[in-house]
């Protein structure tokens, strides 16, 4: 009994310490404003948010952490959503933005109302907001760098772009464009819109393939690699080196091709769990911490040697992922100062 009492006392003291550490935000409410949920990456992002924030609410770190997704990928609708969240009294809004600039008016209104705004993945440029992002331009550039090592003679590339108007699409495209300029033996034969979605990418690639010369590589943005592979297969054309985007269906296809014929490629994307890092950044700001306006996190790259392990830990229909803790956020914030 004595041992049980000691353990119970330790548990109570630990809980009190934890509550004391989060007392400044225990009554705070944080909302997620998301502009799009139509692919596996966005679904994984929302699942990560729910998993991590529900635990934070349950343990008393914050009072609420609700997620909202607009019906259409339109900046006007998301701006109205942000305004509504301000009226609902949220203390912080975490945003995956439909546009880097079109939401700035609504974001400024939120800031003026005393609401903390943290954007991630699709960021906003309004100076009052915080930004949590990867170097998407670099993510585009390393694709061409990889192809240059694999294909020293160069050749024609097919580019698959993401959702038009988003900062992510523009930055990855800029990186690919810079990569091609740095490796002039490559050129873009065609650029199609894939919306970061397998079915859209497959249809778009199938539509242009009949008019294209031999393609040696496909540069992508994520969620589009498997669709591209299926389009090349259906057209009876040789499979080029397709840079993949960490989706489970892509990784499974890669493994099957590797086992069958030694196929080699790489896969790269931002981890969907970046939403959880943005949540903790918002919590830290509400807790009075000094946080730089711009925070950079690494993208998640899978190389040939990493494939089997990555596939084992990626759920069917999901995306290779990393989720973040409060301690992780503190490290990122500390490293940025």
N, C-alpha and C positions, 0 to 999 in steps of 0.2 A: 504493500500500500504506500509505503514511504516513497518508493521509486516512482510509482504512478503519480503521486502528488508533486514530486520534483519535476517530472516530465510535463505535467499539466501546467505548472508554474512557468516553466521555460517556454511552453507554447504560448501562454498568455502574454508573457513579456515580449516574445518575438512578434506577436500580432500587434501589440502596442507600439513597438518600435517601427514596424512597417507602416502602421497608421500615422504615426508621427512624421515619418519621412514623406508621406503623401498628403498630409493634412491640408496643405495649401491648395490642392486640386481635388480633394475628396468631394466637393460640391460643384465641380465644374463639369460642363457638358460639351462634348466635342462631336461634330458631325462630319461625315464624309460626303462630299459632293462629287459624283462620278458621272462622266458624260457618255459612257458607252460600256455595254457589257456583252457584246455580241461575239466574243471569241473565248478560247480556253484561257488565255492569259488574264483577261479581265475577270473571268469567273474565279480563277485561282487567287487573283488579287483580292477580290471580295471575301473569299473564304479565309484567307490569311487575316484580313482585317477583323472578321467576325471572331475567329479563334483567339487572337491576341487581345482584342479589346474587351471581349466578354469576360476574359479572365481578369483584366484590369478593373472592370466594373465590379465584378464579384468580390475582388479583394479590397475594394474601397479606394483605389487610386483615383478614379474619376466617377462621377455620378451616372454618366451616359456616354455612349459612343455609337450613335446611330448612323447607318449608311443609306444614302439616297442616290438613285441612278435615274437620269433623265430618260424619257421614252425615246427621244431622237437625239442623234449626235449634232445638236445645234447650239451654238453659243448663246443665242437669244434665250432659249429655254433654260440653259444652265445659269445664265445671269439672273433670270427670274427665280430659279431655285435658291441661289445664294441669297438673294434679297429676302426670300421667305424664311430661310434658316436664321437670318439675322433677327427677323421679327419674332421667331420662335424662341429667341433668347439663348441661343448657343454661344458659349464663350470662345470657341475656336471652330474654324471650318478648315478641313483638309480637302484640297481640291486636286482632282485629276482633270485637267482643263481641256475643253474642246478647241481652244485657241490661245496662243500666248498673249494676244493683245485684246481680243474682243470682249474678254471678261473684266478688263482692268477697271472699268467704271463701277461695276458691281463690287469688285474687290476693294476699291477705294472707299466706297460707301460702308462696307463692312468694317474696314479699319477705322474709319471715322466714328463708327458706332462703338468702338472699343473691342471689336472682335479680332482675335488672332487668326491670320490666314496663312496656311502652309500649303504650297503647291508641290506636287511631285509627279514624276513621269511626264505628263503633259503640264508644263509649268506656265506661270503667268509672269509678265514683265513688270507689273505694277510694283514700284519700289517699296511700298509698305508691306508687301507679302514676303514670306520666306520661300525658298526653293530647295527641294531635295531632288537631285537628278544625277544621272550618270553622264559621262562624256559621250553623248550619242554620236557626235561627229567622229570621234575616235573609233566608235563601234562600227561605223561605216567604213572608215579608212583601213582598219585591220583586215577587213574581208578582202580588199584588193591586194593588200600586202601578202596575205596568205596565198592567194591565187598566183601572185607573182613568183613566190617561191616554188609553187607546184608546177607552174606553167611558164618557164622562163622565156618561151617564144611568144607569149601573149596570145591574143585572139579576141574574138567578139564575145561580149558579155550581155546577158539579159538582166535588167534591173526590175525588181518587184517593189513597188512603193507601198506605203501604208495609208492611213486615213488622211485625206487632203486637209490642209489648213492647220494641222497639229504641229507643235514644236518638235515632237519626236520625228515625224516624217521629214520635216524640213532639215533637221540636223543630220539624220542618218544619210539622207540624200546628198547633203553638202559634203559629208565625209567620203562617200563613194566617189563623188565628182572629183574631190581633191586627190583621192587615191589613183583614179584613172589618169589624172594630170601628172602624178608622180611616177606612174608606170605607163608611158605613152604607147607601149606595144599592145596595150589593151584599149578597147573602145566599146561604148555602149551601143549595141545594135538596136535595142528597143527598150522602152521603159513602160511598164504597165502598172495599173493600180490593183493592189491585192487586198487592201483594207485589213491587213494582219489576220486574214481568215483563209483557211485552206480552200473552201469551195469557191470563193471569189477569185482567189489567185489561180486556181486550176482553170476556171473558165477564161480568165483574162489571158493566161499563157497559151491556152489552146487556140484562142482567137488570133494570135499573132504568129504562131510557129510556122504556118505554111509559107509565110513571106520572108522568113528569116534565113540568113546564111548559117553555116555551122556555128553552134554556140559551145564555147569551151567552159564557161562558168556562169552561175546565176548568183547575183548578189541580192540580198533580201533584207527584210526588216523584222521577221518573226511571225510565225503562224502561217507562212506561205510556202515553205520549202517542200513539204510533202505534196501539196497541191501541184507545185511545179513539176515534181518528179512524176506524178500521175499523168500530167499533160504530155510530157515527153514520151512516156511509155505508150500512151494511147495513140500518139502520132507516129510511133514506130521509129523514133529518132534516138540516137545514142544519148545516154544519160550524162550530162556534163557534171562538173564539180558544183554541187549546189550547197551554198552556205546555209545552214539550218538555224532554227531559232528556239531550241531547247524544249519544244513541245514533245510530249510522249510519243505521238504517232510518228513524228520525224525521227526521233531517236530509235524507235523500233524498226522503222524502215532502213535506217542507216546500219543497224546491227545485221539485219537480214542481208543487205547488199554486201556488207563487209565479209560476212561468213560465206556468202556465195561466190564472190569474185574479188575480194580484197579492196572494195570501195573505200576511199579515204576522203574525209572532209573535216570540217569543224562546225561548231554550233555556238551561237552567242546571243544573249538577250539580257535585258534587265530582269532581275528576280521579281516576281509578282509581290513578294513580301515587302517590297520597298514601301508599300502602303503602311505597314506596321512601324517602319522607321519614321515615316511622316507623322504618324499618330504620337509616337513618343517624343518627337521634336516639339509638336504642339503642346504636349503635356509639360515638357520641360520649360517652355516659354511661359506657360500659365503659372508654373511654379516659381517664376521669377529669375530663371537662369538667363545669363547673357548668351545669346545664340547668334552666330553670324547669319546674314541674310541668305548666303549661298552655301550649300553643303553638297559635296560630291561623294557618291558611293561607287564602288567598282561594279562593272557589269559582270555577268556570270558566263564564263567561257568554258566550253567542253571540247577537249581535244580527243584525238583518236584513242589515246591511252586511258582517258577518263570515261569512255562510253559505257562500259558494262556497269560500273558503279553508279553512274548518273541514271541509267535506266532502272536499276534496282530500286532507287529511292524516289522515282517519279511515278505518281499514280496514273493508271490508265485514263486517258482523256485529259490529263493534267499537264503541268509545266514544271521543269526543274526549278527548284525554289530555295530561297533562304528567308527565314523570318527573323525579326529583330526584337531584342529585349530592351528594357530601359537602360541597362548597362551598355548595350551596344550603341544606343543613341548618345549616351554621355561620352563614349569614346570618339564617335564621329564629330560631335560638337567640340570636344577638347582638341582634337586633331586639326580642326579648322581655325582655331584661334591663332 
